[in-house]
Amino acid sequence: MKRYITAILILAFALTAAAQTPQQIMQLGNDAYSKADFATAVRQYQAVLDAGYQSADLYYNLGNAYFRQEEYGLAILNYERALRLKPNFTDARQNLDLANTKTEDEIAALPEIFLAHWAHSMVAWFSPSGWRILFLCLLAILGTLTAVLLLSSSYRLRKGSLISGIIVLILLLICLACTIASSHRYNCHDKAIVTAPVAVVKSSPETNSVDKLLLHEGTKVDIEETLGEWHKIHIADGNTGWLPQSEVTII
């Protein structure tokens, strides 16, 4: 009889857990985090991700929990994922910068052309959906100005709508370019974080090839090519090489 009761209780517990929404599980993670139970917080946040739900706030909270456990590579990974969903997430950006100070590798990035830096910064103002909304708003404004230009009998009104329309058209084209660039940035999984404590960059995708350099947990790399179980990576200072896929995690 006791075994039947135990089985019923286990089944009831499982059904209750299954009935929990992602928001409820995330709140359990938040509660655990507030009690400094960071390992439980990580498990709860990861359970939400495993259920197929993701958000910038969820990745940010998971990054914070890993940071408090001094797992800086995984903290950086999740801050980067939060920023991928919400590029203007100030708290995630600040915590990412803090986590990066905890890594061992100090890689001097190659200088970037001012215009390229400015363009990348502008694209990061909004998420792809944010840029699409702005594009549609500008398109509606342009349509209204076009209607005024074609239908109005007032010379001053038509002249004003023409000048305004030209300005809005320029902004619309800039917004379209940013929408495309932001969508590409969101959908292109070509960046990763070293999550192994130490990763040996090889000269070719072979275990017995020449060692080129060492990278440590938390270093961000660009993935140029994948061959079998190896990634060809590129780091900020221009160095390239090959790393096993198991030593990096895609953002």
N, C-alpha and C positions, 0 to 999 in steps of 0.2 A: 504493500500500500504506500509506504514511504517513497518507493521509487517512482510510483505514478505521480505522487504529489510533487516530487522534485522535477520530474519531466514536465509537468504542467507549468510549474513556476518558471523553468528555463524557457519554455515556449512562450509564455506570457511576456517575459523579459525581452525575448528576441523580437516579438511582435511590437512591443512598445518602442524598442530602439529603431526598428524599421520604420515606424510611423513618424519618427522625428523628422522635422523639416531641416534643410540645410541651415536655415537661420537659427533654429534651436540648437543644433550641434555647434554652430559657430559661437553661440552665446555660452555654451558649456566651455568652449575653449577660452573665451574671454574671462569667464569666472575663474577658471584654473590659472590663467595668466595673472589675474588680480591677486591671487593667493600665492604667487611666486612658484606655482607648480608648472614650470615651463615644459617639462616632458609631456605632461598630460595635455597641455595646450597644443603642443605640436601634433599629438595624436588626433585630437579633435579637429583641428584645422585641416589636417591631411585627410581625415575621414570625409570632410565636406568636399575636398578636391576629388577624392576617389568616387564620390557620388555623382561627379560630372558637373559640379557647380564651381564657378570661378569668378572672382572679382578683384579689383585693385586693393580693396580693403582687406580681403582675405589673405592675399599674398603679403601685404604689408604686415598684418598681424603675425603671420607665420614667420616672416623675416625677423620681426621683433623677438619672437620666442626663441628662434635659433640664435639670435645675437646674445640674448641673455644667458644662453648655454655656452657661449663662446665658440659656437660653430659658425665662424664668420663666412666661410665659403657658401654654405647653404643660406645664410642671412642675405648675402649679396645677391645670390641667385633669385631669391624671392622678392627682394626690393626691385631688381631689374624687371622681373615679371610684372610687378605692380605698375612700374613706369611704362611698360609696354602697353598695358591696358589704359593707363591714365598718365600721359606724358607730363602733365602739369601738376602732378601730385607732389606738392612741396615737402611734406613730411617724409615721404619715401625717398625723395632726392637727398634731403639732409641726412637721413639715417644711412643711406647708401654711401654718402661721402664719409661719414663717420666709420662705417664698417670697412671701407677701403683703407683707412689709416691703420687698421689692425692686420693687414696682410703683409707678408714678408717681401713680396716683389715690388720694387719701386721702378716702374717702367716709364721712361721719359717718352711721351708721345711725340711723333713727328709733327712739326709745325703745320697748321692747317691754314689755307688761304682764307682771308677775312670773309670774303663773300660766301665761301662754302660754309664756314662756321656760322655766319649769320643765317644762311638758308636752313641749316640743320636746326638751329635754335628756333626759328620761326615755325618749322614743321612740327616741333615738339610742343607748340602752344596748345594744341587740341588733339584729341583722339581722332581716328578716321571718321567716326560718326559725327563728332563735333564739326569737323571740316565740311562734311556733307550737308549738315544743317545750315551752316553759314553760306555754302554755295547755293542752296535752294532759296535762301532769303535774298541773296544778291540777285539771283535770277528773277525772282518775283519783282524786286525793285526795278530791274532793268526792263522787264515787261511793262510795268506801269509807266515808266518814263517814255518808252517807245510808243505806248498808246497816247500819251499826252502829246508827244511830238507829231503824231500822225493826225490826231483828231482836233487838237486845240486850234482856235482861230486867232489866239493872241500871239503876236510876234515875240514878245518878251518871254512868255511862258514856254514857247517852243524853243527859243534860244537857250533858256535855262535848262530845259529838259535835255537838250542835245549835249550841252557841256557836262551836265550831271551824268548823262548816259555814258559818255566816253570814260569818265572817271570810274563809274561803276563797272563798265566792261573791263577796264584794266584790272580792277580789284577782283573781278570774277575770274579772269584768266589766272591771276596769282593764286586765288583760292582753289581753282581747279588743279593747278600744279601741286599745291600743298596737299590736296585731297589724295591725289595719285601717289605722292611720295609717302604720305602717312599710311595709306593702305598697304603699300609695298613694305614699309617698315614693320607693320603689324603682321603681315602674312609671310614674310620671309624669315625663316628660322635659320639664320646664318651666324648667329652669335651664341657663345656658350661661356660657362664659368667652369674653371678647374675646380672639381670637388674632391679630388684625391689629395691627401696631405702633401705629396710631392709627385710631380709628373715629369718624366724625362722626355724631352722633345728629341725625336730621332730625325736623321737626315733622309730616311726613306721609310715606307710602311713595313718595316721588318724589325723584329725584336733584336736581332743581332747587328743592326746597322749602327752607324756612328752616332754617339750622343752629341747633340748640338748645344742644349742648354737645359737648365732646370726651371720649372715653374712650380709655384706653390699654390695651395688652396686659396681660392678667391680671385685669382687672376682672370680677367676677361679676355677672350680670344675671338677672332673671326674665323669662321669655317669656310675655307675656299673650295674644298673638294672632299668627298668621302669615297674611300676605296676599301671594300671589305669591312673589317672591324677597325679601320683607322680613319682619322680625320686629318686632312692637311690644314694646319692652322696658321694664322697670321696675327701677330701681336702689335701693340700700338707703336713700338719703336722700329717696326719694319721687319723684324725677324720672322722667319717662317720655318716650318718643320712638320713632323707627323706625331700625332698622339693617339693612343688607343681610345676608342669611343667610351670605354668604361671609366676613363679618368676625367671626362668632362660631361657637363649636363647642359643641354640646349635650353636657352632662355625661353 
